[in-house]
Amino acid sequence: MMVYNGQLTPDEAARIATDVGPQVKTVDEVAAKATELLCPMCGGHLTVDDEKHQIVCRFCGYHQPQPEQSKTPAHQEEALLMALLKRKGQPVIWHVAKRVVQCQQCGAEHTITADKLSERCRFCGSTQVIISDALRSFEQPEALIPFHVTPLDAMNAVEKQLNSVNERLLHPFTSPKVEQHLAEGVFLPFWIFNCTAQITRIMTVFKPNMMSEQSQSSTLDVLNDIPISGVKSPTPSLVQAIANYEMSAAVGYDPKWLAKIPARLYQIDFDKASFDAREIASQAMRRKYKSDERHESNTSRNNQQTISIHQLSQIQSMTFHLMLLPLWIVLLGDKRIALVNGQTGKAAIGTM
């Protein structure tokens, strides 16, 4: 069906049928294409209005129309199984160390490391956002959530966290102050997974005559919007602690949203991220349905029986898409880092 629908070539389908997976090759540099973030009216550099959550021109006052909320239609989400099959059908998977781009403003050529989706030109200061490279080694985001938390709000959230009871117990001899008054904003890539699970309910009735009767029923349940960080630093566990994003606020991805705050490019691909998403979904289902499990005895003069009810959950299917989510990174005086959710203001502090 995937060949028939144009999702796979016959050669890719033939490779999937073998036990040989794609070769993994590393290349030091590859040519990349970047887009310019210029005002369509005057050609000036664009920026982002944090209060109105709009892309604006700092020179002529142009305001880009308010973006529509991104609901990530089903056709934009990718089924994990199909994506894994397409991955296996590829002859080569490329790991790129650097991407070479030519500035659209001054024409200067410079390199961008593999972990960055955008960077300012060191010659003219214009922002360059990578949209593709010659090897098609990465995917573009589907959506993003704009920043709602200001740098000052982020600093206050960290100070509040430093003064919390738990933090004072863990670090009693550390001054609860943000000694480095600098918050760095960044859009981090997240793989967002939706999972469908089958919940199987098994009821066993043990009767006095040592006989037992067993019945079984199944139902489907879903867990949507599971965010899994696509970067190795900051550590995924610390990022996960503040990943309480409200996905309904997402807007369609446009490189112009990166005019003011840079974005990272994912280093952890969807296949590896799916293992973490599956574990989170499985744990959530176990917690949700654990209250339904019971073991009880009914005793009377003429009748005695024991009823045991047990739940089993199994992930049936998963879909995913790529998003950029807002984050503030604050460096503390003791060289720890603190992270602040750029939408909700939730803060988490790392260990030494």
C-alpha contacts under 8 A as a table, 3 or more apart, distances in Angstrom:
res1	aa1	res2	aa2	distance
1	M	4	Y	4.90
1	M	5	N	6.03
2	M	5	N	5.09
2	M	6	G	6.13
2	M	7	Q	4.91
2	M	8	L	5.54
3	V	6	G	5.11
3	V	7	Q	5.74
3	V	8	L	4.62
3	V	9	T	5.77
3	V	10	P	6.47
3	V	13	A	7.24
4	Y	7	Q	7.61
4	Y	8	L	7.97
5	N	8	L	7.75
6	G	9	T	6.84
7	Q	86	K	7.86
8	L	12	E	5.97
8	L	13	A	6.35
8	L	86	K	6.83
8	L	89	G	7.88
9	T	12	E	5.16
9	T	13	A	6.29
10	P	13	A	5.03
10	P	14	A	6.17
11	D	14	A	5.06
11	D	15	R	6.37
11	D	89	G	7.84
12	E	15	R	5.10
12	E	16	I	6.32
12	E	86	K	7.50
12	E	89	G	4.27
12	E	90	Q	6.24
12	E	91	P	7.82
13	A	16	I	5.08
13	A	17	A	6.51
13	A	89	G	6.16
14	A	17	A	5.26
14	A	18	T	6.96
14	A	89	G	7.66
15	R	18	T	5.40
15	R	20	V	7.14
15	R	21	G	7.58
15	R	88	K	7.33
15	R	89	G	5.28
15	R	90	Q	7.77
15	R	91	P	7.92
16	I	19	D	7.43
16	I	20	V	7.86
16	I	21	G	7.64
16	I	85	L	6.77
16	I	88	K	5.80
16	I	89	G	5.05
18	T	21	G	7.86
21	G	88	K	5.47
21	G	89	G	7.39
21	G	90	Q	7.95
21	G	91	P	7.67
22	P	87	R	7.70
22	P	88	K	5.97
22	P	89	G	6.98
22	P	90	Q	5.62
22	P	91	P	4.71
22	P	92	V	4.95
22	P	93	I	6.32
23	Q	91	P	6.22
23	Q	92	V	4.65
23	Q	93	I	6.08
24	V	92	V	5.79
24	V	93	I	4.84
24	V	94	W	6.03
24	V	95	H	7.32
25	K	92	V	6.83
25	K	93	I	6.25
25	K	94	W	5.11
25	K	95	H	6.14
26	T	94	W	5.78
26	T	95	H	4.63
26	T	96	V	5.94
26	T	97	A	7.56
27	V	30	V	7.20
27	V	94	W	7.16
27	V	95	H	6.31
27	V	96	V	5.17
27	V	97	A	6.39
28	D	96	V	6.04
28	D	97	A	4.89
28	D	98	K	6.01
29	E	96	V	6.56
29	E	97	A	6.11
29	E	98	K	4.78
29	E	99	R	5.46
29	E	100	V	6.68
30	V	96	V	7.13
30	V	98	K	6.60
30	V	99	R	5.00
30	V	100	V	6.00
30	V	133	D	6.84
30	V	134	A	6.51
30	V	135	L	7.48
31	A	99	R	5.72
31	A	100	V	4.82
31	A	101	V	6.38
31	A	133	D	5.83
31	A	134	A	5.75
32	A	99	R	5.69
32	A	100	V	5.59
32	A	101	V	5.30
32	A	130	I	6.76
32	A	131	I	7.70
32	A	132	S	5.80
32	A	133	D	3.91
32	A	134	A	6.09
33	K	101	V	6.11
33	K	102	Q	7.69
33	K	130	I	5.83
33	K	131	I	5.91
33	K	132	S	5.43
33	K	133	D	5.89
34	A	101	V	6.43
34	A	102	Q	7.44
34	A	103	C	7.63
34	A	104	Q	7.63
34	A	128	Q	5.79
34	A	129	V	5.16
34	A	130	I	4.23
34	A	131	I	5.51
34	A	132	S	7.29
35	T	104	Q	7.18
35	T	128	Q	6.15
35	T	129	V	5.55
35	T	130	I	6.55
35	T	131	I	6.75
35	T	255	P	7.70
36	E	104	Q	5.85
36	E	105	Q	7.51
36	E	126	S	7.90
36	E	127	T	7.07
36	E	128	Q	6.17
36	E	129	V	7.26
37	L	45	H	6.31
37	L	46	L	5.96
37	L	126	S	7.75
37	L	127	T	6.67
37	L	128	Q	7.48
37	L	255	P	7.52
37	L	256	K	5.68
37	L	259	A	6.54
38	L	43	G	5.19
38	L	44	G	5.45
38	L	45	H	4.90
38	L	46	L	5.57
39	C	42	C	5.70
39	C	43	G	4.62
39	C	44	G	5.18
39	C	45	H	6.14
39	C	46	L	5.81
39	C	56	V	7.93
39	C	57	C	5.93
39	C	62	Y	7.31
40	P	43	G	5.88
41	M	60	C	7.77
41	M	62	Y	7.14
42	C	59	F	7.87
42	C	60	C	6.73
44	G	57	C	6.61
44	G	58	R	7.36
44	G	59	F	6.27
44	G	60	C	7.87
45	H	57	C	6.32
45	H	58	R	6.85
45	H	59	F	7.72
45	H	126	S	7.15
46	L	55	I	6.85
46	L	56	V	5.68
46	L	57	C	4.53
46	L	58	R	6.28
46	L	256	K	7.36
46	L	259	A	6.10
47	T	55	I	5.89
47	T	56	V	5.45
47	T	57	C	6.04
47	T	58	R	6.57
47	T	256	K	7.81
47	T	257	W	7.84
47	T	259	A	5.09
47	T	260	K	5.39
48	V	53	H	6.78
48	V	54	Q	5.69
48	V	55	I	4.50
48	V	56	V	5.71
48	V	257	W	6.75
48	V	259	A	6.73
48	V	260	K	6.07
49	D	52	K	5.59
49	D	53	H	5.40
49	D	54	Q	5.22
49	D	55	I	6.19
49	D	56	V	6.43
50	D	53	H	5.03
50	D	54	Q	7.20
50	D	147	F	6.95
50	D	148	H	7.01
50	D	150	T	7.94
51	E	148	H	7.82
53	H	146	P	6.78
53	H	147	F	7.72
53	H	148	H	7.94
54	Q	63	H	6.81
54	Q	64	Q	6.55
54	Q	65	P	7.50
54	Q	66	Q	6.32
55	I	63	H	6.04
55	I	64	Q	5.43
55	I	256	K	6.96
55	I	257	W	6.66
56	V	61	G	6.49
56	V	62	Y	5.45
56	V	63	H	4.48
56	V	64	Q	6.13
57	C	60	C	5.96
57	C	61	G	5.20
57	C	62	Y	5.05
57	C	63	H	6.66
58	R	61	G	6.00
58	R	62	Y	7.88
67	P	251	V	6.32
67	P	252	G	7.14
68	E	251	V	6.07
68	E	252	G	7.07
69	Q	248	S	7.33
69	Q	249	A	6.50
69	Q	250	A	5.80
69	Q	251	V	4.58
69	Q	252	G	6.83
70	S	143	A	6.61
70	S	248	S	7.53
70	S	249	A	7.67
70	S	250	A	5.31
70	S	251	V	4.40
70	S	252	G	5.08
71	K	248	S	7.21
71	K	250	A	7.55
72	T	76	Q	6.12
72	T	77	E	6.85
72	T	142	E	7.48
72	T	143	A	7.70
73	P	76	Q	5.44
73	P	77	E	6.80
74	A	77	E	5.17
74	A	78	E	7.89
75	H	78	E	7.35
76	Q	142	E	7.73
76	Q	321	H	7.41
77	E	319	T	6.05
77	E	320	F	5.45
77	E	321	H	5.28
78	E	82	M	7.45
78	E	83	A	6.72
78	E	319	T	5.30
78	E	320	F	5.48
78	E	321	H	6.50
79	A	82	M	5.46
79	A	83	A	6.21
79	A	317	S	7.77
79	A	318	M	6.07
79	A	319	T	4.31
79	A	320	F	6.62
80	L	83	A	5.04
80	L	84	L	6.11
80	L	271	D	7.99
80	L	317	S	7.58
80	L	318	M	5.54
80	L	319	T	5.32
80	L	320	F	6.76
81	L	84	L	5.20
81	L	85	L	6.28
81	L	317	S	7.90
81	L	318	M	7.68
82	M	85	L	5.02
82	M	86	K	6.18
83	A	86	K	5.08
83	A	87	R	6.09
84	L	87	R	4.94
84	L	88	K	6.21
84	L	271	D	7.06
85	L	88	K	5.12
85	L	89	G	6.25
86	K	89	G	5.01
86	K	90	Q	6.55
87	R	90	Q	5.50
88	K	91	P	7.91
90	Q	93	I	7.04
93	I	137	S	7.48
94	W	135	L	7.22
94	W	137	S	5.90
95	H	137	S	7.19
96	V	99	R	7.35
96	V	114	A	6.20
96	V	137	S	7.40
97	A	113	T	6.29
97	A	114	A	5.16
98	K	111	T	6.24
98	K	112	I	5.62
98	K	113	T	4.48
98	K	114	A	5.04
99	R	111	T	5.47
99	R	112	I	5.22
99	R	113	T	6.35
99	R	114	A	6.68
99	R	133	D	7.44
100	V	109	E	6.94
100	V	110	H	5.75
100	V	111	T	4.38
100	V	112	I	6.36
101	V	109	E	5.75
101	V	110	H	5.75
101	V	111	T	6.16
101	V	112	I	7.46
101	V	130	I	7.97
102	Q	107	G	5.69
102	Q	108	A	5.62
102	Q	109	E	4.35
102	Q	110	H	6.50
103	C	106	C	5.78
103	C	107	G	4.77
103	C	108	A	5.30
103	C	109	E	6.21
103	C	110	H	7.76
103	C	121	C	6.80
103	C	126	S	7.93
103	C	128	Q	6.86
104	Q	107	G	5.78
104	Q	128	Q	7.85
105	Q	124	C	7.38
105	Q	126	S	6.99
106	C	123	F	7.63
106	C	124	C	6.51
108	A	123	F	7.36
110	H	121	C	7.84
112	I	116	K	6.62
112	I	118	S	8.00
112	I	119	E	7.22
113	T	116	K	5.88
114	A	117	L	7.93
114	A	265	L	7.05
115	D	264	R	5.69
115	D	265	L	4.86
115	D	266	Y	6.56
115	D	267	Q	6.59
116	K	119	E	7.12
116	K	263	A	6.33
116	K	264	R	4.35
116	K	265	L	4.87
117	L	129	V	5.94
117	L	130	I	5.62
117	L	262	P	7.50
117	L	263	A	5.37
117	L	264	R	5.03
117	L	265	L	4.85
118	S	127	T	6.88
118	S	128	Q	5.48
118	S	129	V	4.27
118	S	130	I	6.14
118	S	258	L	7.27
118	S	262	P	5.54
118	S	263	A	5.64
118	S	264	R	7.11
119	E	127	T	5.67
119	E	128	Q	5.44
119	E	129	V	6.73
119	E	262	P	6.40
120	R	125	G	5.40
120	R	126	S	5.40
120	R	127	T	4.22
120	R	128	Q	5.88
121	C	124	C	5.77
121	C	125	G	4.80
121	C	126	S	5.37
121	C	127	T	6.14
121	C	128	Q	6.77
122	R	125	G	5.73
127	T	258	L	7.95
127	T	259	A	6.17
129	V	255	P	6.41
129	V	258	L	7.54
130	I	133	D	7.79
131	I	140	Q	6.95
132	S	136	R	6.24
132	S	137	S	7.97
132	S	138	F	7.42
133	D	136	R	5.33
133	D	137	S	6.83
134	A	137	S	7.95
136	R	139	E	7.75
140	Q	322	L	7.47
141	P	144	L	7.59
141	P	189	P	7.83
141	P	253	Y	6.37
141	P	321	H	7.64
141	P	322	L	4.83
141	P	323	M	5.10
141	P	324	L	6.65
142	E	252	G	6.40
142	E	253	Y	5.55
142	E	321	H	6.63
142	E	322	L	5.61
142	E	323	M	5.74
143	A	250	A	6.27
143	A	251	V	5.58
143	A	252	G	4.38
143	A	253	Y	4.16
143	A	254	D	7.91
143	A	322	L	7.14
143	A	323	M	4.96
143	A	324	L	6.52
144	L	250	A	5.35
144	L	251	V	5.62
144	L	252	G	6.43
144	L	253	Y	5.63
144	L	323	M	5.25
144	L	324	L	4.52
144	L	325	L	5.73
145	I	247	M	7.58
145	I	249	A	6.21
145	I	250	A	4.48
145	I	251	V	6.17
145	I	324	L	6.68
145	I	325	L	5.41
145	I	326	P	6.48
145	I	343	Q	7.54
146	P	250	A	7.42
146	P	251	V	7.80
146	P	257	W	7.73
146	P	325	L	7.48
146	P	326	P	6.50
146	P	342	G	7.99
146	P	343	Q	7.38
147	F	150	T	7.62
147	F	326	P	5.64
147	F	327	L	7.99
147	F	342	G	5.23
147	F	343	Q	5.67
148	H	342	G	6.00
148	H	343	Q	4.86
148	H	344	T	7.49
149	V	153	D	5.96
149	V	154	A	6.53
149	V	341	N	7.85
149	V	342	G	5.07
149	V	343	Q	5.74
149	V	344	T	7.11
149	V	345	G	6.17
150	T	153	D	5.09
150	T	154	A	6.24
150	T	342	G	7.80
151	P	154	A	5.00
151	P	155	M	6.28
151	P	183	A	5.97
151	P	185	G	7.93
151	P	328	W	7.55
152	L	155	M	5.11
152	L	156	N	6.22
153	D	156	N	5.09
153	D	157	A	6.13
153	D	345	G	7.33
154	A	157	A	5.08
154	A	158	V	6.35
154	A	183	A	7.35
154	A	328	W	6.78
154	A	340	V	5.99
154	A	342	G	7.76
154	A	345	G	6.45
154	A	347	A	7.88
155	M	158	V	5.17
155	M	159	E	6.26
155	M	178	V	7.39
155	M	181	H	7.56
155	M	183	A	7.07
155	M	330	V	7.47
156	N	159	E	5.05
156	N	160	K	6.14
157	A	160	K	5.15
157	A	161	Q	6.23
157	A	340	V	7.35
157	A	345	G	6.57
157	A	346	K	7.04
157	A	347	A	6.03
158	V	161	Q	4.99
158	V	162	L	6.11
158	V	178	V	7.40
158	V	330	V	7.97
158	V	338	A	6.77
158	V	339	L	7.92
158	V	340	V	7.37
158	V	347	A	5.92
158	V	348	A	7.52
158	V	349	I	7.72
159	E	162	L	5.01
159	E	163	N	6.34
159	E	176	P	6.85
159	E	177	K	6.05
159	E	178	V	6.36
160	K	163	N	5.20
160	K	164	S	6.36
161	Q	164	S	5.12
161	Q	167	E	7.02
161	Q	347	A	6.67
161	Q	348	A	7.25
161	Q	349	I	7.66
162	L	167	E	5.74
162	L	168	R	7.11
162	L	176	P	5.12
162	L	177	K	7.00
162	L	349	I	7.92
163	N	167	E	6.64
163	N	168	R	6.45
163	N	176	P	5.81
164	S	167	E	5.39
164	S	168	R	6.29
165	V	168	R	5.20
165	V	169	L	6.19
166	N	169	L	5.17
166	N	170	L	6.23
167	E	170	L	5.10
167	E	171	H	6.00
167	E	172	P	7.90
168	R	171	H	5.15
168	R	172	P	4.99
168	R	174	T	7.98
168	R	176	P	7.97
169	L	172	P	5.55
171	H	174	T	5.55
174	T	334	D	7.97
177	K	332	L	7.94
177	K	333	G	7.97
178	V	181	H	6.23
178	V	331	L	7.73
178	V	332	L	5.46
178	V	333	G	6.49
179	E	332	L	5.90
179	E	333	G	4.79
180	Q	330	V	7.59
180	Q	331	L	5.89
180	Q	332	L	5.62
180	Q	333	G	5.77
181	H	330	V	7.84
181	H	331	L	7.96
182	L	330	V	6.23
182	L	331	L	7.06
183	A	328	W	6.03
183	A	329	I	5.56
183	A	330	V	4.68
183	A	331	L	7.34
184	E	328	W	5.50
184	E	329	I	5.07
184	E	330	V	6.45
185	G	261	I	6.11
185	G	262	P	7.48
185	G	326	P	7.34
185	G	327	L	5.84
185	G	328	W	4.51
185	G	329	I	6.34
186	V	261	I	5.85
186	V	262	P	5.44
186	V	263	A	5.52
186	V	264	R	7.27
186	V	326	P	6.10
186	V	327	L	5.45
186	V	328	W	6.35
186	V	329	I	7.74
187	F	261	I	7.17
187	F	262	P	6.31
187	F	263	A	4.40
187	F	264	R	6.28
187	F	324	L	5.45
187	F	325	L	5.24
187	F	326	P	4.68
187	F	327	L	6.10
188	L	229	S	7.50
188	L	230	G	7.53
188	L	231	V	7.49
188	L	263	A	6.08
188	L	264	R	5.46
188	L	265	L	7.52
188	L	266	Y	7.93
188	L	324	L	5.32
188	L	325	L	5.35
188	L	326	P	6.44
188	L	327	L	6.88
189	P	229	S	6.39
189	P	230	G	5.37
189	P	231	V	7.08
189	P	263	A	7.75
189	P	264	R	6.39
189	P	265	L	6.32
189	P	266	Y	5.64
189	P	322	L	6.89
189	P	323	M	5.72
189	P	324	L	4.58
189	P	325	L	6.43
190	F	227	P	5.88
190	F	228	I	5.34
190	F	229	S	4.57
190	F	230	G	5.15
190	F	266	Y	7.74
190	F	322	L	5.90
190	F	323	M	5.34
190	F	324	L	6.12
190	F	325	L	6.91
191	W	226	I	7.97
191	W	227	P	5.81
191	W	228	I	5.18
191	W	229	S	6.47
191	W	230	G	6.48
191	W	270	F	6.52
191	W	273	A	7.08
191	W	320	F	6.56
191	W	321	H	5.86
191	W	322	L	4.78
191	W	323	M	6.41
192	I	225	D	5.52
192	I	226	I	5.31
192	I	227	P	4.63
192	I	228	I	6.36
192	I	320	F	5.37
192	I	321	H	5.46
192	I	322	L	6.15
192	I	323	M	6.97
193	F	224	N	6.51
193	F	225	D	5.60
193	F	226	I	4.98
193	F	227	P	6.61
193	F	228	I	7.88
193	F	274	S	7.62
193	F	277	A	6.64
193	F	318	M	6.64
193	F	319	T	5.69
193	F	320	F	4.36
193	F	321	H	6.87
194	N	222	V	7.34
194	N	223	L	5.91
194	N	224	N	4.20
194	N	225	D	5.68
194	N	226	I	6.49
194	N	318	M	5.58
194	N	319	T	5.28
194	N	320	F	6.21
195	C	222	V	5.62
195	C	223	L	5.25
195	C	224	N	6.15
195	C	278	R	7.71
195	C	281	A	6.91
195	C	315	I	6.87
195	C	316	Q	7.58
195	C	317	S	5.92
195	C	318	M	4.55
195	C	319	T	6.72
196	T	220	L	6.87
196	T	221	D	5.84
196	T	222	V	4.45
196	T	223	L	6.54
196	T	315	I	5.95
196	T	316	Q	5.57
196	T	317	S	5.31
196	T	318	M	6.39
197	A	220	L	5.70
197	A	221	D	5.35
197	A	222	V	6.07
197	A	285	M	7.94
197	A	313	S	6.40
197	A	314	Q	5.36
197	A	315	I	4.19
197	A	316	Q	5.14
197	A	317	S	7.16
198	Q	218	S	6.69
198	Q	219	T	5.79
198	Q	220	L	4.61
198	Q	221	D	6.44
198	Q	313	S	5.61
198	Q	314	Q	5.26
198	Q	315	I	6.31
198	Q	316	Q	6.31
199	I	218	S	5.52
199	I	219	T	5.28
199	I	220	L	6.01
199	I	221	D	7.20
199	I	311	Q	6.70
199	I	312	L	5.65
199	I	313	S	4.48
199	I	314	Q	6.60
200	T	216	Q	7.00
200	T	217	S	5.83
200	T	218	S	4.39
200	T	219	T	6.63
200	T	311	Q	5.61
200	T	312	L	5.00
200	T	313	S	6.24
201	R	216	Q	5.61
201	R	217	S	5.24
201	R	218	S	6.03
201	R	309	I	7.01
201	R	310	H	5.91
201	R	311	Q	4.69
201	R	312	L	6.56
202	I	214	Q	7.06
202	I	215	S	5.93
202	I	216	Q	4.59
202	I	217	S	6.73
202	I	309	I	5.68
202	I	310	H	5.24
202	I	311	Q	6.29
203	M	214	Q	5.62
203	M	215	S	5.32
203	M	216	Q	6.33
203	M	307	I	7.03
203	M	308	S	5.69
203	M	309	I	4.38
203	M	310	H	6.47
204	T	212	S	6.70
204	T	213	E	5.69
204	T	214	Q	4.39
204	T	215	S	6.58
204	T	307	I	5.75
204	T	308	S	5.11
204	T	309	I	6.36
205	V	212	S	5.39
205	V	213	E	5.13
205	V	214	Q	6.33
205	V	305	Q	6.79
205	V	306	T	5.72
205	V	307	I	4.54
205	V	308	S	6.42
206	F	210	M	6.62
206	F	211	M	6.15
206	F	212	S	4.45
206	F	213	E	6.71
206	F	305	Q	5.44
206	F	306	T	4.98
206	F	307	I	6.29
207	K	210	M	5.62
207	K	211	M	5.51
207	K	212	S	5.87
207	K	304	Q	6.53
207	K	305	Q	4.60
207	K	306	T	6.71
208	P	211	M	7.19
208	P	303	N	7.18
208	P	304	Q	5.69
208	P	305	Q	6.01
223	L	226	I	7.49
223	L	281	A	6.61
225	D	247	M	7.12
226	I	277	A	6.44
226	I	280	I	7.90
226	I	281	A	7.93
227	P	240	Q	7.89
227	P	243	A	6.92
227	P	277	A	7.69
228	I	236	P	7.93
228	I	240	Q	7.31
228	I	273	A	6.20
228	I	276	D	7.19
228	I	277	A	6.69
229	S	236	P	5.92
229	S	239	V	6.99
229	S	240	Q	7.22
229	S	268	I	7.75
229	S	273	A	7.67
230	G	265	L	7.89
230	G	266	Y	4.67
230	G	267	Q	5.79
230	G	268	I	4.65
230	G	269	D	6.66
230	G	270	F	7.99
230	G	273	A	7.29
231	V	234	P	7.15
231	V	235	T	7.74
231	V	236	P	7.09
231	V	264	R	7.98
231	V	265	L	7.67
231	V	266	Y	5.40
231	V	267	Q	5.17
231	V	268	I	5.78
232	K	235	T	5.63
232	K	236	P	6.34
232	K	267	Q	6.78
232	K	268	I	7.12
233	S	236	P	7.06
234	P	238	L	6.98
234	P	239	V	6.66
235	T	238	L	5.51
235	T	239	V	6.38
236	P	239	V	4.99
236	P	240	Q	5.91
237	S	240	Q	5.07
237	S	241	A	6.44
238	L	241	A	5.22
238	L	242	I	7.28
238	L	339	L	7.68
238	L	348	A	6.90
238	L	349	I	7.62
238	L	350	G	6.59
239	V	242	I	5.76
239	V	243	A	6.33
239	V	339	L	7.20
240	Q	243	A	4.99
241	A	244	N	7.91
241	A	348	A	6.56
242	I	339	L	7.44
242	I	340	V	6.85
242	I	341	N	5.82
242	I	346	K	5.77
242	I	347	A	6.23
242	I	348	A	6.36
243	A	341	N	6.86
244	N	341	N	7.75
244	N	344	T	7.42
244	N	346	K	7.87
245	Y	341	N	7.71
245	Y	343	Q	6.77
245	Y	344	T	6.86
246	E	249	A	6.15
246	E	250	A	7.98
246	E	343	Q	7.94
247	M	250	A	5.52
253	Y	257	W	7.70
254	D	257	W	5.86
255	P	258	L	5.64
255	P	259	A	7.58
256	K	259	A	5.37
257	W	260	K	7.31
257	W	261	I	7.85
258	L	261	I	5.25
258	L	262	P	5.49
258	L	263	A	6.70
259	A	262	P	7.37
263	A	324	L	7.60
266	Y	269	D	6.80
268	I	272	K	6.57
268	I	273	A	6.62
269	D	272	K	5.80
269	D	273	A	6.29
270	F	273	A	4.92
270	F	274	S	5.93
271	D	274	S	5.31
271	D	275	F	7.31
272	K	275	F	5.77
272	K	276	D	7.53
273	A	276	D	5.49
273	A	277	A	6.46
274	S	277	A	4.92
274	S	278	R	6.01
275	F	278	R	5.16
275	F	279	E	6.34
276	D	279	E	5.17
276	D	280	I	6.24
277	A	280	I	5.14
277	A	281	A	6.12
278	R	281	A	5.15
278	R	282	S	6.06
278	R	315	I	7.23
279	E	282	S	5.10
279	E	283	Q	6.16
280	I	283	Q	5.25
280	I	284	A	6.16
281	A	284	A	5.09
281	A	285	M	6.23
281	A	315	I	7.84
282	S	285	M	5.22
282	S	286	R	6.22
282	S	313	S	6.98
282	S	314	Q	7.27
282	S	315	I	7.10
283	Q	286	R	5.09
283	Q	287	R	6.20
284	A	287	R	5.18
284	A	288	K	6.11
285	M	288	K	5.01
285	M	289	Y	6.11
285	M	313	S	6.67
286	R	289	Y	5.46
286	R	290	K	5.66
286	R	312	L	7.92
286	R	313	S	6.96
287	R	290	K	5.29
287	R	291	S	7.65
288	K	291	S	6.93
289	Y	292	D	5.44
289	Y	293	E	7.20
289	Y	311	Q	6.90
290	K	293	E	5.41
290	K	311	Q	7.25
291	S	294	R	7.73
292	D	309	I	7.63
292	D	310	H	7.87
292	D	311	Q	7.59
293	E	308	S	7.80
293	E	309	I	5.21
293	E	310	H	5.17
293	E	311	Q	6.40
294	R	307	I	7.92
294	R	308	S	5.99
294	R	309	I	5.32
294	R	310	H	7.11
295	H	306	T	7.32
295	H	307	I	5.82
295	H	308	S	4.49
295	H	309	I	6.36
296	E	306	T	5.74
296	E	307	I	5.36
296	E	308	S	6.55
297	S	304	Q	7.41
297	S	305	Q	5.84
297	S	306	T	4.27
297	S	307	I	6.19
298	N	303	N	7.84
298	N	304	Q	5.72
298	N	305	Q	5.40
298	N	306	T	6.19
298	N	307	I	7.94
299	T	303	N	6.02
299	T	304	Q	4.33
299	T	305	Q	6.49
300	S	303	N	5.00
300	S	304	Q	5.89
301	R	304	Q	7.72
315	I	318	M	7.81
325	L	342	G	7.75
326	P	341	N	6.50
326	P	342	G	4.59
326	P	343	Q	6.54
327	L	339	L	6.87
327	L	340	V	5.79
327	L	341	N	4.99
327	L	342	G	4.57
327	L	343	Q	7.89
328	W	339	L	5.70
328	W	340	V	4.97
328	W	341	N	6.50
328	W	342	G	6.01
329	I	337	I	6.82
329	I	338	A	5.91
329	I	339	L	4.88
329	I	340	V	6.59
330	V	337	I	5.63
330	V	338	A	5.03
330	V	339	L	6.30
330	V	340	V	7.96
331	L	335	K	6.42
331	L	336	R	6.22
331	L	337	I	4.62
331	L	338	A	6.40
332	L	335	K	5.32
332	L	336	R	5.25
332	L	337	I	5.64
332	L	338	A	7.10
333	G	336	R	7.21
334	D	352	M	7.87
335	K	352	M	7.29
336	R	349	I	7.39
336	R	350	G	5.88
336	R	351	T	6.27
336	R	352	M	5.65
337	I	349	I	6.18
337	I	350	G	5.58
337	I	351	T	7.96
338	A	347	A	6.95
338	A	348	A	5.67
338	A	349	I	4.26
338	A	350	G	5.93
339	L	347	A	5.58
339	L	348	A	5.36
339	L	349	I	6.39
340	V	345	G	5.70
340	V	346	K	5.52
340	V	347	A	4.32
340	V	348	A	6.57
341	N	344	T	5.58
341	N	345	G	4.92
341	N	346	K	5.23
341	N	347	A	6.45
342	G	345	G	5.90
